[in-house]
């Protein structure tokens, strides 16, 4: 090939690459425009003043297409499919309790995204910011509003397989004291001290004493429910095959997702409730795989997200194994009852 031909080939390649780049930008721009345009038949969403202490409300991340997609949004708890009020605060994951909110956000950069956790007061003013080391996954605030926690993927992006790693952090919002990773805690497994380089934690849920918490511990291909103590910085295993625990309002039960043999590898879970006194498990009436940290709407009912047309929909199911699941809201994820 002559020098002239090589130059022609090089210029042609540059032109093709430039065309591909322009097409990609235009496609991304068109997709973003579609996301910002409300779709007929979707939930009605308007902007307004959101207060986390308003009684009788349900708070969640709005997933409906339109200008308020991904915003912390509120709706009447008695009418979860009704008109929505959007705050303008965008969150990937969120939770609120006792006038405190935690909002996990993406910070979009020129090359890649970074992530952060915002601790919010009742009027959604930022009290503190913390770096999050990976893709946000779970978030919780303690019943008192004094503690907040979040989990992020620092390797991989799904709980379905085994090739992932997570990091769970806890912060005292009164003092700003941060525990960046539960991996620093002492582990007691089956009554004996335990150490391993492959330990992962996720899905923290708090008791009302601002000391006790429950979480998932994973190691050597197995998962465990652990009870943690913030004063002694210790976690103790209670039961195997428990993921994403959620403590009931009365502190007596834990809802969780459990891997069931025979189910598809990418959808292996079923919802259960564990009685912490008797350690008896109750399977719930939801037949689908739920990859979520279920939320207690009350002592009798659980709320959780499943995939939907807009990304996710919210469902409820009785906590005693009776009844059947019911969709309560479309285009919503990460619910909380302030």
Rosetta blueprint (number, residue, H / E / L):
1 X L
2 X L
3 X H
4 X H
5 X H
6 X H
7 X H
8 X H
9 X H
10 X H
11 X H
12 X H
13 X H
14 X H
15 X H
16 X H
17 X H
18 X H
19 X H
20 X H
21 X H
22 X H
23 X H
24 X H
25 X H
26 X H
27 X H
28 X H
29 X H
30 X H
31 X H
32 X H
33 X H
34 X H
35 X H
36 X L
37 X L
38 X L
39 X L
40 X L
41 X L
42 X L
43 X L
44 X L
45 X E
46 X E
47 X E
48 X L
49 X L
50 X L
51 X L
52 X L
53 X L
54 X L
55 X L
56 X L
57 X E
58 X E
59 X E
60 X E
61 X E
62 X E
63 X L
64 X L
65 X L
66 X L
67 X L
68 X L
69 X L
70 X L
71 X E
72 X E
73 X E
74 X E
75 X E
76 X E
77 X H
78 X H
79 X H
80 X L
81 X L
82 X L
83 X L
84 X E
85 X E
86 X E
87 X E
88 X E
89 X E
90 X E
91 X L
92 X L
93 X E
94 X E
95 X E
96 X E
97 X E
98 X L
99 X L
100 X E
101 X E
102 X E
103 X E
104 X E
105 X E
106 X E
107 X E
108 X L
109 X L
110 X L
111 X L
112 X L
113 X L
114 X E
115 X E
116 X E
117 X E
118 X E
119 X E
120 X E
121 X L
122 X L
123 X L
124 X L
125 X L
126 X E
127 X E
128 X E
129 X E
130 X E
131 X E
132 X E
133 X L
134 X L
135 X E
136 X E
137 X E
138 X E
139 X E
140 X E
141 X E
142 X L
143 X L
144 X L
145 X L
146 X L
147 X E
148 X E
149 X E
150 X E
151 X E
152 X E
153 X E
154 X E
155 X E
156 X L
157 X L
158 X L
159 X L
160 X L
161 X L
162 X L
163 X L
164 X L
165 X E
166 X E
167 X E
168 X E
169 X E
170 X E
171 X E
172 X E
173 X L
174 X L
175 X L
176 X L
177 X L
178 X E
179 X E
180 X L
181 X L
182 X H
183 X H
184 X H
185 X L
186 X E
187 X E
188 X E
189 X E
190 X L
191 X L
192 X E
193 X E
194 X E
195 X L
196 X L
197 X L
198 X L
199 X L
200 X E
201 X E
202 X E
203 X E
204 X E
205 X E
206 X E
207 X L
208 X L
209 X L
210 X L
211 X L
212 X E
213 X E
214 X E
215 X E
216 X E
217 X E
218 X E
219 X E
220 X L
221 X L
222 X E
223 X E
224 X E
225 X E
226 X E
227 X E
228 X E
229 X E
230 X L
231 X L
232 X L
233 X L
234 X E
235 X E
236 X E
237 X E
238 X E
239 X E
240 X E
241 X L
242 X L
243 X E
244 X E
245 X E
246 X E
247 X E
248 X L
249 X L
250 X L
251 X L
252 X L
253 X E
254 X E
255 X E
256 X E
257 X E
258 X E
259 X E
260 X L
261 X L
262 X L
263 X L
264 X L
265 X L
266 X L
267 X L
268 X L
269 X E
270 X E
271 X E
272 X E
273 X E
274 X E
275 X E
276 X L
277 X L
278 X L
279 X L
280 X L
281 X E
282 X E
283 X E
284 X L
285 X L
286 X L
287 X L
288 X L
289 X L
290 X L
291 X L
292 X L
293 X L
294 X L
295 X E
296 X E
297 X L
298 X L
299 X L
300 X L
301 X E
302 X E
303 X E
304 X E
305 X E
306 X E
307 X L
308 X L
309 X L
310 X L
311 X L
312 X L
313 X E
314 X E
315 X E
316 X E
317 X E
318 X E
319 X L
320 X L
321 X L
322 X L
323 X L
324 X L
325 X L
326 X E
327 X E
328 X E
329 X E
330 X L
331 X L
332 X E
333 X E
334 X E
335 X E
336 X E
337 X L
338 X L
